[in-house]
Each structure stands twice: as C-alpha cells, then as structure tokens.
C-alpha cells in the first residue's frame, strides 16, 4: 500500500485556500451586518415622562389593592403591611425620579406631588393605627 497516494488524495480533497480578492468582500459584509446589529440593539430614546407616568400608575394600582384589602374582613393588618411597605418604596422612587427627570414639566410634577401626598397619608394612617 502506497501511503503517498492516500496523502495526495486527502490534500486534494481539502477546500482551496485561495486568498479573497482585494475588494474586501468579507469586511463589507461584516460591516453591513454589524451596522444592522447596532441598529437593532441600540436602546430606544428614553422618555422620562412615560417612565414617571407608568410608575405613578403602578402606585395607583397599589393604592387600589390597599383599599380593597382594608375592606376585606379576612385580611389582618399584618397581612396588609407588606403592601404598605411596597407603596412607601414606590413613592420614594417616583419622587427621586421626578426630581431628576421632569423638573420642567409642572403638571407632571404636580401629579407626582399629589400622588406622593395621597400615598404617604395612607401609609401614615396605617402606621398610626387608624384601622385597628
């Protein structure tokens, strides 16, 4: 058995290792693909007002849940306390966010202030024991 014939047959079966022509086709395709990837992965412009409004809606939903739980005779104040803590946390977050991001929109600032006052009064009444 002649080993050199096997070696030659193997080498001839390998794909050719010709150089890519000088017009940089690979680089062009790569750059085009990377540009498409960059466009799809770039974050969308941040709309701070929308974020604050969504946060405010979340707090309003928490306050609705709180009011519903207060009227439920099967729930104790101990059961409701985590919800109150969550409301307080969300209110502090929206106040900080609004202070940094929407200081030029007076209507949105007023909304945040009114919402914060309402939520803080509800939490204060809970902690003070008004519902015992």
Secondary structure by P-SEA (a helix, b strand, c coil): ccaaaaaaaaaaaccccccccccaaaaaaaaaaaaaaaaaaccccccaaaaaaaaaaaaaaaaaaaaaaaaccccccccaaaaaaaaaaaaaaaaaaaaccccccaaaaaaaaaaaaaaaaaaaaaaacccc
